[in-house]
Amino acid sequence: MTLDVLVLQPIVALLAGILILLMPRLLSFIVAIYLIVVGVVGLWPHLLR
């Protein structure tokens, strides 16, 4: 099994959901980090041109 974005997104979402349930104060940090990572991954092919 290869680890690509399609496999990692559900795993990251599951881990983030568990962390948010355990520590609700982490919500804003987890959402911010997730959005930054998704943005960088989405722009990565365009940055290399």
N, C-alpha and C positions, 0 to 999 in steps of 0.2 A: 504494500500500500504506500503510495507516495503522499507526502504532505504538501498539499497545495492550498490555495485560498479557500476553495470550496469545502475542504475538510477542516481547516482551522477555524473558520467562522463559527460553526456550531459549538465547537469545543470552547472557544473563547467566550461565547455567549453563555454557555452553561456555567463556566467558572465564574464569570462576572455576576451572574444571577445568584449563585451560592454565596459569593462574597458580600453582595448587597444585602441578602437576607441575614447574614451573620453580623455585618457591620454597616448599618444604613448610612453612616456618615461618609462612607467611601463612594457613594453613588456619583457625586460630581466628578471625583477624580477618575473613576473607572470609565464614565461616559466620555470625559475629555481625552483620556489616553486612547480609548477605542476609536474615537472620531479622528484623532491625529494619525493613528496607524492606518485606518481605512483610507484617509486622504492621501497619505504618502504612497501606499500600495497602488492606489488608483492613478496617481500622477507619475509613478516611477517610469513606466515605458516612455512617457512624453519628455521626461527630463533627460533621458539618454540620447535623444536625437540631436 
